[in-house]
């Protein structure tokens, strides 16, 4: 109920992600990688997954975003981010990039 029509459009079209490109240009983020977690969320992640996820530079898009995004539980998100961290490769990044493009075009998973 607090989301404006403009905000809903920005979220649905993923245009709200544009500021993340500043972090990409500064080297704080990569294009593909686990999404940053809120401080409260980080406290809920077990040590093994926490270390694994933090071993990667955070990304603008990633495995979780193209495999459910807002339609997954927190535990599923952590498992997907951990899977990505364990299986990072150029081929996986290309698949994620392709699926990101399709997700944005179809507005899938955006709330």
Secondary structure, DSSP 8 states (H G I E B T S, - for coil): ----HHHHHHHHTTGGGTTHHHHHHHTSSEEES-----HHHHTTS-HHHHHHHHTS--EEE-HHHHTTGGGS-HHHHHHHHHHHHHH--HHHHHHHHHHHHHHHHHT-S--
